[in-house]
């Protein structure tokens, strides 16, 4: 207990001794030191091992109707890291071809087109 809760408990406040743990979460999430908002969504495919998902990842995932793939990131266009409106977010991919042969490059181009052609048509 912190000092304030301990003092209230010592003075007879039974609510002060109620345990606060991971089951008590702020629905607005929390801000990281770098200014990104994180939310507790343990069942989301992009959640980390603590059940946390960045709000911008969640917003883009909802917009796309799927979780983000490996190699995809979400960029804040205006640079404000907790402005997670979809008009401020941009999906980026950092995929790289596996080789430099013509066959490898063509296969990579097909992979990119298969993955993102529907996204480009809808925007």
C-alpha positions in Angstrom: 0.0 0.0 0.0 1.1 3.5 -0.6 1.3 5.9 2.3 -2.0 7.5 1.6 -3.9 4.2 1.4 -2.1 2.9 4.5 -3.1 6.1 6.5 -6.7 5.7 5.4 -6.7 2.0 6.3 -5.1 2.8 9.7 -7.9 5.2 10.4 -10.6 2.6 9.7 -11.3 3.0 6.0 -12.0 -0.6 4.9 -12.0 0.3 1.2 -8.4 1.5 1.4 -7.2 -2.1 2.0 -9.0 -3.4 -1.1 -6.3 -5.0 -3.4 -5.7 -3.3 -6.6 -4.2 -5.5 -9.3 -4.2 -6.2 -13.0 -7.9 -6.9 -12.9 -8.6 -3.2 -12.2 -7.7 -1.4 -15.4 -8.3 2.1 -16.7 -10.5 1.7 -19.9 -8.6 4.6 -21.4 -5.4 2.7 -21.1 -2.1 4.3 -20.2 0.5 6.5 -21.9 4.0 5.2 -22.4 7.0 7.4 -21.7 7.2 8.1 -25.5 3.6 9.2 -25.6 1.9 6.2 -27.1 -1.4 5.0 -25.7 -1.6 1.3 -24.7 -4.8 -0.6 -24.0 -5.5 -3.9 -22.2 -6.9 -6.2 -24.9 -5.5 -9.7 -24.1 -7.5 -11.5 -26.7 -6.3 -9.3 -29.6 -3.9 -11.0 -32.0 -1.5 -8.0 -31.8 -1.4 -8.0 -28.0 1.9 -8.5 -26.3 2.5 -11.1 -23.5 1.0 -8.6 -20.9 -2.2 -8.3 -23.0 -1.3 -4.7 -24.1 -2.0 -3.3 -27.6 -1.0 0.1 -28.8 -4.1 2.1 -29.5 -2.9 3.1 -33.0 -2.4 -0.6 -33.9 -5.8 -1.4 -32.6 -7.4 1.4 -34.6 -5.7 0.3 -37.8 -6.5 -3.3 -37.2 -10.2 -2.4 -36.7 -10.1 -0.3 -39.8 -8.6 -3.1 -41.9 -10.8 -5.8 -40.4 -7.7 -7.9 -39.6 -4.7 -7.9 -37.2 -1.5 -6.4 -38.5 0.9 -8.7 -40.2 4.5 -9.1 -39.2 6.5 -6.3 -40.9 3.6 -3.8 -40.8 3.7 -0.7 -38.7 1.3 2.3 -38.1 2.6 5.8 -38.6 1.0 8.9 -37.0 0.9 11.4 -39.9 0.8 14.5 -37.7 3.4 13.2 -35.3 1.0 13.3 -32.3 1.4 9.9 -30.8 -1.9 9.7 -29.0 -4.0 11.1 -31.9 -5.3 7.7 -33.0 -8.0 8.8 -35.4 -7.9 6.7 -38.6 -7.4 9.8 -40.8 -4.2 10.5 -38.9 -2.9 6.9 -39.2 -1.0 5.4 -42.1 -0.2 1.7 -42.6 3.4 1.0 -43.6 5.1 -2.2 -44.5 8.8 -2.9 -44.0 9.0 -6.1 -46.0 12.1 -6.9 -48.0 12.6 -9.4 -50.9 14.4 -12.6 -50.0 16.9 -12.4 -52.9 18.0 -10.5 -55.9 17.3 -12.9 -58.7 14.5 -12.0 -61.1 12.4 -14.9 -60.0 12.7 -13.8 -56.3 11.8 -10.2 -57.1 8.8 -11.2 -59.2 7.6 -13.6 -56.5 8.0 -10.8 -53.9 6.0 -8.4 -56.2 3.2 -11.0 -56.4 3.2 -11.4 -52.6 2.9 -7.6 -52.1 0.2 -7.3 -54.7 -1.8 -10.2 -53.2 -1.5 -8.8 -49.7 -2.2 -5.1 -50.4 -4.2 -4.7 -53.7 -7.5 -4.8 -51.9 -6.3 -2.1 -49.5 -5.3 0.2 -52.3 -8.6 -0.2 -54.1 -10.6 0.6 -51.0 -8.8 3.9 -50.2 
